[in-house]
Amino acid sequence: MTSRTPLKTNYVAVARILRPRGNRGEVAAELLTDFPERLGGRQTVWLASETRAPEEKGLLSFWIDRNHPGQGVFHLAGVASIDEAEKLRGLLVEIPLAQRAELPSGSYFVTDLIGCSVFERPRAVRTYASPPCSAAEAPALLGRVRDVYFPEPPGTPLLALETPAGELLVPLAEAICRSVDPAARRIEVELPEGLRELDR
């Protein structure tokens, strides 16, 4: 994904279509929500991309794919063949922002994290005679969140950062991500020693 300004702000992605599934128009999708069971009760969803405005589509059926963790299967109205399903590859399945689930404290929507600026805090507190607030202590811009990866088997999600040195994967753990403020589009991290070398 790129950092371009999105076309809309009142929808949230709940899945990304991967490929056709079966021969009746169903599609397999990567789930981007922790509440996929809520999708089964919907009658409509919206399809979109970074360059395509949301388009409402009827939802005939949805189920969680038990054989492929993190995936679900959508059957959309008007899509009845493999060829028609193939045209949907790569599109996002979205719902109105006002209809998304309420999250407990410390949990975040993937779409709220993507695009956030990530700042690195110094690992050790330094003492200076003057001035009391040194610029050396201020968090430095590390990069921006390009994507969020979910490992298999399930574990701590990884923030994929775009940095001047290339991609950097940062675990979304409280001990590392010390401050997460999606509303301010800002995350502050304290990177453990060796993390950059591990990514390389």
C-alpha positions as CSV (number, residue, x, y, z in Angstrom):
1,M,0.0,0.0,0.0
2,T,1.1,3.5,-0.6
3,S,1.0,6.6,1.5
4,R,-1.2,8.6,-0.9
5,T,-4.3,10.3,0.4
6,P,-7.2,7.9,0.4
7,L,-10.4,8.7,-1.5
8,K,-12.6,8.3,1.6
9,T,-12.5,8.4,5.3
10,N,-16.0,7.2,6.3
11,Y,-15.4,3.5,5.5
12,V,-13.1,0.9,7.1
13,A,-11.6,-2.2,5.4
14,V,-12.6,-5.6,7.0
15,A,-11.1,-7.9,4.3
16,R,-8.8,-7.9,1.2
17,I,-9.9,-10.2,-1.7
18,L,-7.2,-12.7,-2.6
19,R,-8.6,-14.9,-5.4
20,P,-11.6,-16.8,-6.7
21,R,-12.8,-19.7,-4.5
22,G,-15.0,-22.4,-6.1
23,N,-16.8,-22.1,-9.4
24,R,-19.9,-20.1,-8.4
25,G,-18.3,-16.7,-7.9
26,E,-17.2,-17.0,-4.3
27,V,-13.9,-15.3,-3.4
28,A,-11.3,-16.0,-0.7
29,A,-10.3,-13.0,1.3
30,E,-7.7,-12.1,4.0
31,L,-9.6,-10.9,7.1
32,L,-8.6,-7.5,8.5
33,T,-11.0,-7.6,11.4
34,D,-10.9,-9.3,14.8
35,F,-14.7,-9.7,14.5
36,P,-15.3,-11.7,11.3
37,E,-18.4,-13.4,12.8
38,R,-20.2,-10.0,12.5
39,L,-19.9,-10.2,8.7
40,G,-22.2,-13.2,8.5
41,G,-25.2,-11.1,9.5
42,R,-24.7,-8.4,6.9
43,Q,-26.7,-8.0,3.7
44,T,-24.4,-5.4,2.0
45,V,-20.7,-4.6,1.9
46,W,-18.7,-2.1,-0.1
47,L,-15.8,-2.8,-2.6
48,A,-13.0,-0.3,-3.0
49,S,-9.3,0.3,-3.6
50,E,-6.9,3.2,-3.3
51,T,-8.1,4.5,-6.6
52,R,-11.7,3.2,-6.6
53,A,-14.4,4.8,-4.5
54,P,-16.6,2.4,-2.5
55,E,-19.3,0.6,-4.4
56,E,-22.1,-1.1,-2.6
57,K,-22.6,-4.8,-3.2
58,G,-25.2,-7.2,-1.9
59,L,-23.7,-10.0,0.3
60,L,-25.3,-13.4,-0.4
61,S,-23.2,-15.3,2.1
62,F,-20.1,-15.2,4.2
63,W,-18.2,-17.8,6.2
64,I,-14.9,-18.1,8.0
65,D,-12.5,-20.5,6.3
66,R,-11.6,-23.0,9.0
67,N,-9.0,-24.6,6.8
68,H,-7.1,-21.3,6.2
69,P,-6.7,-19.3,9.4
70,G,-7.2,-15.6,8.9
71,Q,-9.3,-16.0,5.8
72,G,-13.0,-15.9,4.9
73,V,-15.2,-16.6,1.9
74,F,-17.6,-14.0,0.4
75,H,-20.3,-14.6,-2.2
76,L,-21.4,-11.3,-3.6
77,A,-24.5,-10.5,-5.5
78,G,-24.0,-10.4,-9.3
79,V,-20.8,-12.5,-9.1
80,A,-21.6,-16.0,-10.4
81,S,-18.5,-17.3,-12.2
82,I,-14.7,-17.7,-11.7
83,D,-14.1,-15.0,-14.4
84,E,-16.3,-12.5,-12.6
85,A,-14.7,-13.3,-9.2
86,E,-11.2,-12.9,-10.7
87,K,-12.0,-9.2,-11.5
88,L,-12.4,-8.6,-7.7
89,R,-8.9,-9.7,-6.9
90,G,-7.1,-7.2,-4.7
91,L,-10.1,-5.1,-3.8
92,L,-10.9,-4.2,-0.2
93,V,-14.2,-5.3,1.4
94,E,-15.4,-2.3,3.5
95,I,-18.2,-1.3,5.8
96,P,-19.2,2.2,7.0
97,L,-17.0,3.5,9.7
98,A,-20.0,4.1,12.0
99,Q,-20.8,0.3,11.9
100,R,-17.5,-1.1,13.0
101,A,-17.2,-2.8,16.4
102,E,-16.2,-1.0,19.6
103,L,-12.7,-2.1,20.6
104,P,-11.4,-2.6,24.2
105,S,-8.6,-0.4,25.4
106,G,-5.2,-1.3,23.9
107,S,-6.7,-2.8,20.7
108,Y,-6.6,-1.1,17.3
109,F,-8.0,-1.3,13.9
110,V,-5.4,-2.2,11.2
111,T,-6.7,0.6,9.0
112,D,-6.2,3.1,11.8
113,L,-2.5,2.1,12.2
114,I,-1.6,2.1,8.5
115,G,-0.1,5.5,7.6
116,C,0.8,6.4,11.2
117,S,4.2,8.1,11.7
118,V,6.4,6.1,14.0
119,F,8.9,7.9,16.3
120,E,11.8,6.2,18.1
121,R,12.3,7.1,21.7
122,P,15.9,6.8,23.2
123,R,16.3,3.6,25.1
124,A,18.1,5.2,28.1
125,V,17.3,8.5,29.8
126,R,20.2,10.9,29.4
127,T,21.2,13.5,32.0
128,Y,22.2,17.0,30.8
129,A,23.4,19.9,32.9
130,S,21.8,22.4,30.4
131,P,19.3,22.7,28.8
132,P,17.0,20.4,30.8
133,C,15.1,19.3,27.7
134,S,17.7,18.3,25.1
135,A,16.9,17.7,21.5
136,A,18.8,14.5,21.7
137,E,16.1,13.1,24.0
138,A,13.2,13.9,21.6
139,P,11.8,11.0,19.7
140,A,13.1,10.8,16.1
141,L,11.0,10.0,13.1
142,L,11.7,6.3,12.2
143,G,9.2,5.8,9.4
144,R,5.5,5.2,8.6
145,V,3.4,2.1,8.9
146,R,2.9,0.6,5.5
147,D,1.0,-2.6,6.6
148,V,0.4,-4.9,9.5
149,Y,1.4,-8.5,9.3
150,F,-0.2,-11.3,11.4
151,P,2.2,-14.3,11.8
152,E,1.3,-17.9,11.5
153,P,0.8,-19.5,14.0
154,P,-1.0,-16.6,15.6
155,G,1.3,-14.3,17.7
156,T,2.2,-10.7,18.1
157,P,1.3,-8.6,15.0
158,L,4.1,-6.8,13.2
159,L,4.1,-3.2,12.0
160,A,5.7,-3.0,8.6
161,L,7.5,0.3,8.5
162,E,8.7,2.2,5.5
163,T,12.0,3.7,6.5
164,P,14.9,5.4,4.6
165,A,16.9,2.1,5.1
166,G,14.0,-0.1,3.8
167,E,11.3,-2.1,5.5
168,L,11.5,-2.6,9.3
169,L,9.3,-5.0,11.2
170,V,8.3,-3.8,14.7
171,P,6.3,-6.0,17.0
172,L,3.0,-4.4,18.1
173,A,3.8,-5.1,21.8
174,E,3.3,-2.8,24.8
175,A,7.0,-3.2,25.8
176,I,8.0,-1.8,22.3
177,C,5.1,0.4,21.2
178,R,5.1,2.7,24.2
179,S,2.5,5.1,22.9
180,V,-0.1,4.4,20.2
181,D,-2.4,7.3,19.2
182,P,-4.3,6.6,16.0
183,A,-6.2,9.8,16.2
184,A,-2.9,11.8,16.1
185,R,-1.5,9.4,13.5
186,R,1.5,8.9,15.8
187,I,3.2,5.8,17.4
188,E,6.2,6.0,19.7
189,V,8.5,3.0,20.0
190,E,11.5,1.9,22.1
191,L,13.4,-0.6,19.9
192,P,15.3,-3.3,21.7
193,E,18.9,-3.8,20.7
194,G,19.4,-6.0,17.7
195,L,16.0,-5.5,16.1
196,R,17.3,-3.7,13.1
197,E,20.0,-6.4,12.5
198,L,17.4,-9.1,12.9
199,D,15.2,-7.6,10.1
200,R,18.2,-7.4,7.8
